[in-house]
Structures are given as C-alpha cells and as structure tokens.
Amino acid sequence: MASMKSSHNIQRRRFPRQRIEAQVGVLKQSSFMIEKALEVSEGGMLLQSSQKMEIGQQLEVRFFLPNGAFVCAQSEVAYLLKPEPHYAFAGLRFTEVSHEVQVSIRCFVQKSHSEI
C-alpha cells in the first residue's frame, strides 16, 4: 500500500502545519499515555504513537507548544501511516478546541513560517 501522505492529501489540508517535537498526553478511552507530536496545525496534528490506533478513534490530547501555550483538544484519528515495528503515525483532526487555543496554534505556525 502506498504511503497515505501523498500530494493529494497534502493539497486537501485546510491549515498550514509546523514541525514540532513535543510530548503529548493522550487520553484514549480510559487509559492515559505519553506520545510524541511531530507536526501541528490549527486543525490537527501528526502523532507518533507506541499504541495501536484506529481511524475514527476519539482521543483527548494535551501538550505545550514551544511558545509556552497549553493545548487541550478533543480529536479523532483521521488517517494512519504505515506502522513501524514499535510505533505508528496517526493524523489527528481536532474536533473540539477552544478559539483561544486555535489562535495560539495559528500564531505559533505563522511565526515559525515567517522565521524560515
């Protein structure tokens, strides 16, 4: 199966993304785990997970942006990339996030893009 991260998928994105390396607290059903964020945008994030994920699965994520802003969002697994032996990559779509958090993420992404 070809990588799901084709140019077609990238063109469908509504929000620009920014690379990030941050620990993310993930609440999955009734279990809590610490995972790693690789990209973030106003609409979602790319998560590296040591746990099995399923498309459509509901998660709560909590993390700090490098600018110090705290993010707490309800999210849904939108897509999965080819899993590696000990981890997988999940594209999360934020389903419930406050306007304040959206603005914080937008500012972080815009500032990071303007510094490139």
Phi and psi in radians as a Rosetta constraint file:
Dihedral C 1 N 2 CA 2 C 2 CIRCULARHARMONIC -1.217 0.35
Dihedral N 2 CA 2 C 2 N 3 CIRCULARHARMONIC 2.722 0.35
Dihedral C 2 N 3 CA 3 C 3 CIRCULARHARMONIC -1.009 0.35
Dihedral N 3 CA 3 C 3 N 4 CIRCULARHARMONIC 2.397 0.35
Dihedral C 3 N 4 CA 4 C 4 CIRCULARHARMONIC -1.340 0.35
Dihedral N 4 CA 4 C 4 N 5 CIRCULARHARMONIC -0.094 0.35
Dihedral C 4 N 5 CA 5 C 5 CIRCULARHARMONIC -1.651 0.35
Dihedral N 5 CA 5 C 5 N 6 CIRCULARHARMONIC 0.961 0.35
Dihedral C 5 N 6 CA 6 C 6 CIRCULARHARMONIC -1.403 0.35
Dihedral N 6 CA 6 C 6 N 7 CIRCULARHARMONIC 2.981 0.35
Dihedral C 6 N 7 CA 7 C 7 CIRCULARHARMONIC -1.107 0.35
Dihedral N 7 CA 7 C 7 N 8 CIRCULARHARMONIC -0.491 0.35
Dihedral C 7 N 8 CA 8 C 8 CIRCULARHARMONIC -1.076 0.35
Dihedral N 8 CA 8 C 8 N 9 CIRCULARHARMONIC -0.803 0.35
Dihedral C 8 N 9 CA 9 C 9 CIRCULARHARMONIC -1.131 0.35
Dihedral N 9 CA 9 C 9 N 10 CIRCULARHARMONIC -0.702 0.35
Dihedral C 9 N 10 CA 10 C 10 CIRCULARHARMONIC -1.113 0.35
Dihedral N 10 CA 10 C 10 N 11 CIRCULARHARMONIC -0.685 0.35
Dihedral C 10 N 11 CA 11 C 11 CIRCULARHARMONIC -1.154 0.35
Dihedral N 11 CA 11 C 11 N 12 CIRCULARHARMONIC -0.430 0.35
Dihedral C 11 N 12 CA 12 C 12 CIRCULARHARMONIC -1.388 0.35
Dihedral N 12 CA 12 C 12 N 13 CIRCULARHARMONIC -0.185 0.35
Dihedral C 12 N 13 CA 13 C 13 CIRCULARHARMONIC -1.145 0.35
Dihedral N 13 CA 13 C 13 N 14 CIRCULARHARMONIC 2.371 0.35
Dihedral C 13 N 14 CA 14 C 14 CIRCULARHARMONIC -1.531 0.35
Dihedral N 14 CA 14 C 14 N 15 CIRCULARHARMONIC -0.417 0.35
Dihedral C 14 N 15 CA 15 C 15 CIRCULARHARMONIC -2.227 0.35
Dihedral N 15 CA 15 C 15 N 16 CIRCULARHARMONIC 2.482 0.35
Dihedral C 15 N 16 CA 16 C 16 CIRCULARHARMONIC -1.163 0.35
Dihedral N 16 CA 16 C 16 N 17 CIRCULARHARMONIC 2.603 0.35
Dihedral C 16 N 17 CA 17 C 17 CIRCULARHARMONIC -1.939 0.35
Dihedral N 17 CA 17 C 17 N 18 CIRCULARHARMONIC 2.776 0.35
Dihedral C 17 N 18 CA 18 C 18 CIRCULARHARMONIC -2.328 0.35
Dihedral N 18 CA 18 C 18 N 19 CIRCULARHARMONIC 2.365 0.35
Dihedral C 18 N 19 CA 19 C 19 CIRCULARHARMONIC -1.109 0.35
Dihedral N 19 CA 19 C 19 N 20 CIRCULARHARMONIC 2.523 0.35
Dihedral C 19 N 20 CA 20 C 20 CIRCULARHARMONIC -2.707 0.35
Dihedral N 20 CA 20 C 20 N 21 CIRCULARHARMONIC 2.557 0.35
Dihedral C 20 N 21 CA 21 C 21 CIRCULARHARMONIC -2.162 0.35
Dihedral N 21 CA 21 C 21 N 22 CIRCULARHARMONIC 1.822 0.35
Dihedral C 21 N 22 CA 22 C 22 CIRCULARHARMONIC -2.509 0.35
Dihedral N 22 CA 22 C 22 N 23 CIRCULARHARMONIC 2.512 0.35
Dihedral C 22 N 23 CA 23 C 23 CIRCULARHARMONIC -1.287 0.35
Dihedral N 23 CA 23 C 23 N 24 CIRCULARHARMONIC 2.432 0.35
Dihedral C 23 N 24 CA 24 C 24 CIRCULARHARMONIC -2.201 0.35
Dihedral N 24 CA 24 C 24 N 25 CIRCULARHARMONIC 2.212 0.35
Dihedral C 24 N 25 CA 25 C 25 CIRCULARHARMONIC -1.410 0.35
Dihedral N 25 CA 25 C 25 N 26 CIRCULARHARMONIC 2.192 0.35
Dihedral C 25 N 26 CA 26 C 26 CIRCULARHARMONIC -2.117 0.35
Dihedral N 26 CA 26 C 26 N 27 CIRCULARHARMONIC 2.167 0.35
Dihedral C 26 N 27 CA 27 C 27 CIRCULARHARMONIC -1.769 0.35
Dihedral N 27 CA 27 C 27 N 28 CIRCULARHARMONIC 2.000 0.35
Dihedral C 27 N 28 CA 28 C 28 CIRCULARHARMONIC -2.084 0.35
Dihedral N 28 CA 28 C 28 N 29 CIRCULARHARMONIC 1.895 0.35
Dihedral C 28 N 29 CA 29 C 29 CIRCULARHARMONIC 0.976 0.35
Dihedral N 29 CA 29 C 29 N 30 CIRCULARHARMONIC -1.968 0.35
Dihedral C 29 N 30 CA 30 C 30 CIRCULARHARMONIC -1.934 0.35
Dihedral N 30 CA 30 C 30 N 31 CIRCULARHARMONIC 0.191 0.35
Dihedral C 30 N 31 CA 31 C 31 CIRCULARHARMONIC -1.937 0.35
Dihedral N 31 CA 31 C 31 N 32 CIRCULARHARMONIC 2.544 0.35
Dihedral C 31 N 32 CA 32 C 32 CIRCULARHARMONIC -1.967 0.35
Dihedral N 32 CA 32 C 32 N 33 CIRCULARHARMONIC 2.400 0.35
Dihedral C 32 N 33 CA 33 C 33 CIRCULARHARMONIC -2.518 0.35
Dihedral N 33 CA 33 C 33 N 34 CIRCULARHARMONIC 2.797 0.35
Dihedral C 33 N 34 CA 34 C 34 CIRCULARHARMONIC -1.856 0.35
Dihedral N 34 CA 34 C 34 N 35 CIRCULARHARMONIC 2.169 0.35
Dihedral C 34 N 35 CA 35 C 35 CIRCULARHARMONIC -2.194 0.35
Dihedral N 35 CA 35 C 35 N 36 CIRCULARHARMONIC -2.953 0.35
Dihedral C 35 N 36 CA 36 C 36 CIRCULARHARMONIC -2.228 0.35
Dihedral N 36 CA 36 C 36 N 37 CIRCULARHARMONIC 2.237 0.35
Dihedral C 36 N 37 CA 37 C 37 CIRCULARHARMONIC -1.508 0.35
Dihedral N 37 CA 37 C 37 N 38 CIRCULARHARMONIC 2.408 0.35
Dihedral C 37 N 38 CA 38 C 38 CIRCULARHARMONIC -1.974 0.35
Dihedral N 38 CA 38 C 38 N 39 CIRCULARHARMONIC -0.512 0.35
Dihedral C 38 N 39 CA 39 C 39 CIRCULARHARMONIC -2.542 0.35
Dihedral N 39 CA 39 C 39 N 40 CIRCULARHARMONIC 2.692 0.35
Dihedral C 39 N 40 CA 40 C 40 CIRCULARHARMONIC -2.527 0.35
Dihedral N 40 CA 40 C 40 N 41 CIRCULARHARMONIC 2.590 0.35
Dihedral C 40 N 41 CA 41 C 41 CIRCULARHARMONIC -2.568 0.35
Dihedral N 41 CA 41 C 41 N 42 CIRCULARHARMONIC 3.051 0.35
Dihedral C 41 N 42 CA 42 C 42 CIRCULARHARMONIC -1.047 0.35
Dihedral N 42 CA 42 C 42 N 43 CIRCULARHARMONIC -0.511 0.35
Dihedral C 42 N 43 CA 43 C 43 CIRCULARHARMONIC -1.659 0.35
Dihedral N 43 CA 43 C 43 N 44 CIRCULARHARMONIC -0.188 0.35
Dihedral C 43 N 44 CA 44 C 44 CIRCULARHARMONIC 2.938 0.35
Dihedral N 44 CA 44 C 44 N 45 CIRCULARHARMONIC -2.825 0.35
Dihedral C 44 N 45 CA 45 C 45 CIRCULARHARMONIC -2.720 0.35
Dihedral N 45 CA 45 C 45 N 46 CIRCULARHARMONIC 2.819 0.35
Dihedral C 45 N 46 CA 46 C 46 CIRCULARHARMONIC -1.791 0.35
Dihedral N 46 CA 46 C 46 N 47 CIRCULARHARMONIC 2.169 0.35
Dihedral C 46 N 47 CA 47 C 47 CIRCULARHARMONIC -2.019 0.35
Dihedral N 47 CA 47 C 47 N 48 CIRCULARHARMONIC 2.305 0.35
Dihedral C 47 N 48 CA 48 C 48 CIRCULARHARMONIC -1.649 0.35
Dihedral N 48 CA 48 C 48 N 49 CIRCULARHARMONIC 2.115 0.35
Dihedral C 48 N 49 CA 49 C 49 CIRCULARHARMONIC -2.176 0.35
Dihedral N 49 CA 49 C 49 N 50 CIRCULARHARMONIC 2.495 0.35
Dihedral C 49 N 50 CA 50 C 50 CIRCULARHARMONIC -1.568 0.35
Dihedral N 50 CA 50 C 50 N 51 CIRCULARHARMONIC -0.043 0.35
Dihedral C 50 N 51 CA 51 C 51 CIRCULARHARMONIC -1.916 0.35
Dihedral N 51 CA 51 C 51 N 52 CIRCULARHARMONIC 2.703 0.35
Dihedral C 51 N 52 CA 52 C 52 CIRCULARHARMONIC -1.219 0.35
Dihedral N 52 CA 52 C 52 N 53 CIRCULARHARMONIC 2.351 0.35
Dihedral C 52 N 53 CA 53 C 53 CIRCULARHARMONIC -2.123 0.35
Dihedral N 53 CA 53 C 53 N 54 CIRCULARHARMONIC 2.729 0.35
Dihedral C 53 N 54 CA 54 C 54 CIRCULARHARMONIC -2.273 0.35
Dihedral N 54 CA 54 C 54 N 55 CIRCULARHARMONIC 2.476 0.35
Dihedral C 54 N 55 CA 55 C 55 CIRCULARHARMONIC -1.020 0.35
Dihedral N 55 CA 55 C 55 N 56 CIRCULARHARMONIC 2.332 0.35
Dihedral C 55 N 56 CA 56 C 56 CIRCULARHARMONIC 1.610 0.35
Dihedral N 56 CA 56 C 56 N 57 CIRCULARHARMONIC -0.180 0.35
Dihedral C 56 N 57 CA 57 C 57 CIRCULARHARMONIC -1.139 0.35
Dihedral N 57 CA 57 C 57 N 58 CIRCULARHARMONIC 2.424 0.35
Dihedral C 57 N 58 CA 58 C 58 CIRCULARHARMONIC -1.638 0.35
Dihedral N 58 CA 58 C 58 N 59 CIRCULARHARMONIC 2.330 0.35
Dihedral C 58 N 59 CA 59 C 59 CIRCULARHARMONIC -2.381 0.35
Dihedral N 59 CA 59 C 59 N 60 CIRCULARHARMONIC 2.723 0.35
Dihedral C 59 N 60 CA 60 C 60 CIRCULARHARMONIC -1.981 0.35
Dihedral N 60 CA 60 C 60 N 61 CIRCULARHARMONIC 2.289 0.35
Dihedral C 60 N 61 CA 61 C 61 CIRCULARHARMONIC -2.068 0.35
Dihedral N 61 CA 61 C 61 N 62 CIRCULARHARMONIC 2.527 0.35
Dihedral C 61 N 62 CA 62 C 62 CIRCULARHARMONIC -2.445 0.35
Dihedral N 62 CA 62 C 62 N 63 CIRCULARHARMONIC 2.253 0.35
Dihedral C 62 N 63 CA 63 C 63 CIRCULARHARMONIC -2.863 0.35
Dihedral N 63 CA 63 C 63 N 64 CIRCULARHARMONIC 2.925 0.35
Dihedral C 63 N 64 CA 64 C 64 CIRCULARHARMONIC -1.858 0.35
Dihedral N 64 CA 64 C 64 N 65 CIRCULARHARMONIC 2.366 0.35
Dihedral C 64 N 65 CA 65 C 65 CIRCULARHARMONIC -1.332 0.35
Dihedral N 65 CA 65 C 65 N 66 CIRCULARHARMONIC 2.769 0.35
Dihedral C 65 N 66 CA 66 C 66 CIRCULARHARMONIC -1.018 0.35
Dihedral N 66 CA 66 C 66 N 67 CIRCULARHARMONIC -0.404 0.35
Dihedral C 66 N 67 CA 67 C 67 CIRCULARHARMONIC -1.443 0.35
Dihedral N 67 CA 67 C 67 N 68 CIRCULARHARMONIC 0.068 0.35
Dihedral C 67 N 68 CA 68 C 68 CIRCULARHARMONIC 1.651 0.35
Dihedral N 68 CA 68 C 68 N 69 CIRCULARHARMONIC -0.156 0.35
Dihedral C 68 N 69 CA 69 C 69 CIRCULARHARMONIC -1.226 0.35
Dihedral N 69 CA 69 C 69 N 70 CIRCULARHARMONIC 2.387 0.35
Dihedral C 69 N 70 CA 70 C 70 CIRCULARHARMONIC -1.613 0.35
Dihedral N 70 CA 70 C 70 N 71 CIRCULARHARMONIC 2.311 0.35
Dihedral C 70 N 71 CA 71 C 71 CIRCULARHARMONIC -2.010 0.35
Dihedral N 71 CA 71 C 71 N 72 CIRCULARHARMONIC 2.247 0.35
Dihedral C 71 N 72 CA 72 C 72 CIRCULARHARMONIC -2.317 0.35
Dihedral N 72 CA 72 C 72 N 73 CIRCULARHARMONIC 2.136 0.35
Dihedral C 72 N 73 CA 73 C 73 CIRCULARHARMONIC -2.591 0.35
Dihedral N 73 CA 73 C 73 N 74 CIRCULARHARMONIC 2.513 0.35
Dihedral C 73 N 74 CA 74 C 74 CIRCULARHARMONIC -1.412 0.35
Dihedral N 74 CA 74 C 74 N 75 CIRCULARHARMONIC 2.482 0.35
Dihedral C 74 N 75 CA 75 C 75 CIRCULARHARMONIC -2.557 0.35
Dihedral N 75 CA 75 C 75 N 76 CIRCULARHARMONIC 2.938 0.35
Dihedral C 75 N 76 CA 76 C 76 CIRCULARHARMONIC -2.333 0.35
Dihedral N 76 CA 76 C 76 N 77 CIRCULARHARMONIC 2.432 0.35
Dihedral C 76 N 77 CA 77 C 77 CIRCULARHARMONIC -1.226 0.35
Dihedral N 77 CA 77 C 77 N 78 CIRCULARHARMONIC 1.990 0.35
Dihedral C 77 N 78 CA 78 C 78 CIRCULARHARMONIC -1.600 0.35
Dihedral N 78 CA 78 C 78 N 79 CIRCULARHARMONIC -0.618 0.35
Dihedral C 78 N 79 CA 79 C 79 CIRCULARHARMONIC -2.730 0.35
Dihedral N 79 CA 79 C 79 N 80 CIRCULARHARMONIC 2.819 0.35
Dihedral C 79 N 80 CA 80 C 80 CIRCULARHARMONIC -2.192 0.35
Dihedral N 80 CA 80 C 80 N 81 CIRCULARHARMONIC 2.411 0.35
Dihedral C 80 N 81 CA 81 C 81 CIRCULARHARMONIC -1.689 0.35
Dihedral N 81 CA 81 C 81 N 82 CIRCULARHARMONIC 2.852 0.35
Dihedral C 81 N 82 CA 82 C 82 CIRCULARHARMONIC -0.865 0.35
Dihedral N 82 CA 82 C 82 N 83 CIRCULARHARMONIC 2.120 0.35
Dihedral C 82 N 83 CA 83 C 83 CIRCULARHARMONIC -1.264 0.35
Dihedral N 83 CA 83 C 83 N 84 CIRCULARHARMONIC 2.572 0.35
Dihedral C 83 N 84 CA 84 C 84 CIRCULARHARMONIC -1.652 0.35
Dihedral N 84 CA 84 C 84 N 85 CIRCULARHARMONIC 2.996 0.35
Dihedral C 84 N 85 CA 85 C 85 CIRCULARHARMONIC -0.999 0.35
Dihedral N 85 CA 85 C 85 N 86 CIRCULARHARMONIC -0.621 0.35
Dihedral C 85 N 86 CA 86 C 86 CIRCULARHARMONIC -2.036 0.35
Dihedral N 86 CA 86 C 86 N 87 CIRCULARHARMONIC 0.031 0.35
Dihedral C 86 N 87 CA 87 C 87 CIRCULARHARMONIC -2.813 0.35
Dihedral N 87 CA 87 C 87 N 88 CIRCULARHARMONIC 2.908 0.35
Dihedral C 87 N 88 CA 88 C 88 CIRCULARHARMONIC -2.349 0.35
Dihedral N 88 CA 88 C 88 N 89 CIRCULARHARMONIC 2.872 0.35
Dihedral C 88 N 89 CA 89 C 89 CIRCULARHARMONIC -1.990 0.35
Dihedral N 89 CA 89 C 89 N 90 CIRCULARHARMONIC 2.250 0.35
Dihedral C 89 N 90 CA 90 C 90 CIRCULARHARMONIC -2.165 0.35
Dihedral N 90 CA 90 C 90 N 91 CIRCULARHARMONIC 2.247 0.35
Dihedral C 90 N 91 CA 91 C 91 CIRCULARHARMONIC -1.510 0.35
Dihedral N 91 CA 91 C 91 N 92 CIRCULARHARMONIC 2.060 0.35
Dihedral C 91 N 92 CA 92 C 92 CIRCULARHARMONIC -1.808 0.35
Dihedral N 92 CA 92 C 92 N 93 CIRCULARHARMONIC 2.425 0.35
Dihedral C 92 N 93 CA 93 C 93 CIRCULARHARMONIC -1.867 0.35
Dihedral N 93 CA 93 C 93 N 94 CIRCULARHARMONIC 2.181 0.35
Dihedral C 93 N 94 CA 94 C 94 CIRCULARHARMONIC -1.222 0.35
Dihedral N 94 CA 94 C 94 N 95 CIRCULARHARMONIC 2.238 0.35
Dihedral C 94 N 95 CA 95 C 95 CIRCULARHARMONIC -1.849 0.35
Dihedral N 95 CA 95 C 95 N 96 CIRCULARHARMONIC -0.492 0.35
Dihedral C 95 N 96 CA 96 C 96 CIRCULARHARMONIC -2.459 0.35
Dihedral N 96 CA 96 C 96 N 97 CIRCULARHARMONIC 2.011 0.35
Dihedral C 96 N 97 CA 97 C 97 CIRCULARHARMONIC -2.614 0.35
Dihedral N 97 CA 97 C 97 N 98 CIRCULARHARMONIC 2.441 0.35
Dihedral C 97 N 98 CA 98 C 98 CIRCULARHARMONIC -1.214 0.35
Dihedral N 98 CA 98 C 98 N 99 CIRCULARHARMONIC 2.721 0.35
Dihedral C 98 N 99 CA 99 C 99 CIRCULARHARMONIC -1.036 0.35
Dihedral N 99 CA 99 C 99 N 100 CIRCULARHARMONIC -0.704 0.35
Dihedral C 99 N 100 CA 100 C 100 CIRCULARHARMONIC -1.032 0.35
Dihedral N 100 CA 100 C 100 N 101 CIRCULARHARMONIC -0.750 0.35
Dihedral C 100 N 101 CA 101 C 101 CIRCULARHARMONIC -1.180 0.35
Dihedral N 101 CA 101 C 101 N 102 CIRCULARHARMONIC -0.717 0.35
Dihedral C 101 N 102 CA 102 C 102 CIRCULARHARMONIC -1.021 0.35
Dihedral N 102 CA 102 C 102 N 103 CIRCULARHARMONIC -0.759 0.35
Dihedral C 102 N 103 CA 103 C 103 CIRCULARHARMONIC -1.123 0.35
Dihedral N 103 CA 103 C 103 N 104 CIRCULARHARMONIC -0.719 0.35
Dihedral C 103 N 104 CA 104 C 104 CIRCULARHARMONIC -1.067 0.35
Dihedral N 104 CA 104 C 104 N 105 CIRCULARHARMONIC -0.767 0.35
Dihedral C 104 N 105 CA 105 C 105 CIRCULARHARMONIC -1.150 0.35
Dihedral N 105 CA 105 C 105 N 106 CIRCULARHARMONIC -0.783 0.35
Dihedral C 105 N 106 CA 106 C 106 CIRCULARHARMONIC -1.001 0.35
Dihedral N 106 CA 106 C 106 N 107 CIRCULARHARMONIC -0.792 0.35
Dihedral C 106 N 107 CA 107 C 107 CIRCULARHARMONIC -1.088 0.35
Dihedral N 107 CA 107 C 107 N 108 CIRCULARHARMONIC -0.751 0.35
Dihedral C 107 N 108 CA 108 C 108 CIRCULARHARMONIC -1.080 0.35
Dihedral N 108 CA 108 C 108 N 109 CIRCULARHARMONIC -0.820 0.35
Dihedral C 108 N 109 CA 109 C 109 CIRCULARHARMONIC -1.142 0.35
Dihedral N 109 CA 109 C 109 N 110 CIRCULARHARMONIC -0.804 0.35
Dihedral C 109 N 110 CA 110 C 110 CIRCULARHARMONIC -1.096 0.35
Dihedral N 110 CA 110 C 110 N 111 CIRCULARHARMONIC -0.747 0.35
Dihedral C 110 N 111 CA 111 C 111 CIRCULARHARMONIC -1.121 0.35
Dihedral N 111 CA 111 C 111 N 112 CIRCULARHARMONIC -0.722 0.35
Dihedral C 111 N 112 CA 112 C 112 CIRCULARHARMONIC -1.133 0.35
Dihedral N 112 CA 112 C 112 N 113 CIRCULARHARMONIC -0.705 0.35
Dihedral C 112 N 113 CA 113 C 113 CIRCULARHARMONIC -1.201 0.35
Dihedral N 113 CA 113 C 113 N 114 CIRCULARHARMONIC -0.594 0.35
Dihedral C 113 N 114 CA 114 C 114 CIRCULARHARMONIC -1.281 0.35
Dihedral N 114 CA 114 C 114 N 115 CIRCULARHARMONIC -0.341 0.35
Dihedral C 114 N 115 CA 115 C 115 CIRCULARHARMONIC -1.503 0.35
Dihedral N 115 CA 115 C 115 N 116 CIRCULARHARMONIC -0.154 0.35
